[in-house]
Amino acid sequence: MIRLDRFLCEMNEGTRSEVKKLISKGLVEVNGEAVSDPGKKVDPDKDCIFVGGRHIAYAEFEYFMLNKPAGVISASRADLRSKAEICVVDLISDKKRKDLFPIGRLDKDTEGLLLITNDGRLAHDLLSPKKHVDKQYLAELDIPLTEEGRKRIEEGVDIGDDKPTLPCRISFNSKNSILITIHEGRFHQIKRMLLTEGCTVTYLKRLSMGSLRLDPELKKGESRRLTGEELSMLRSGK
């Protein structure tokens, strides 16, 4: 059981004060009856709750695939200091919950696949260094990476941290672009790895994370809910 006002807040129907106003105006119904008490206990799995004639279905967890555009911050709304800043969660238009966050962060100028959810356990499993979850990126460079440089980076390089990077995989996509697969998440890692060979990354896009691949139908800034199959594969680590 949960307080009605808390339930509506969690379902992104407004702030606590906004939700209380809706209730006081008689706009909230539980099982066909208008409710005036914001503290009324409800069972989201059994009670039928409406706001202004709209059915508010309970969603414990939500999972979205976003094609992140450049210029947007990989953070939850709660993490931002300024309301004027745009974060990736703001781009999810049909979310029900307000506690969504991105699993892993992409640099502000990096594009591509970002998984957004409120499932902390899945986030831990995908980000844990012990899980070695692969993340593949497309990187465009100012100058070509040499074959010798590719081998050195694949073996692990010193990027100024306490320890060298773990082994990775690199394949050449074209003269000045590569596909690189890592399973770490250090600050500006790919850019720093390639700088050890004198290559500056001019464009970076994440293509996949574990079994999840960016949907080619998603335009920059667009999102969709994960399919059951995608979620099942992510959970199973396949």
Secondary structure by P-SEA (a helix, b strand, c coil): cccaaaaaaaaccccaaaaaaaaaacccccccccccccccccccccbbbbccccccccccbbbbbbcccccccccccccccccccccccccccccccccccccccccccccccccccccaaaaaaaaccccbbbbbbbbbbcccccaaaaaaaaaccccccccccccbbbbbccccbbbbbbcccccaaaaaaaaaacccccbbbbcccccccccccccccccccccaaaaaaaaacc
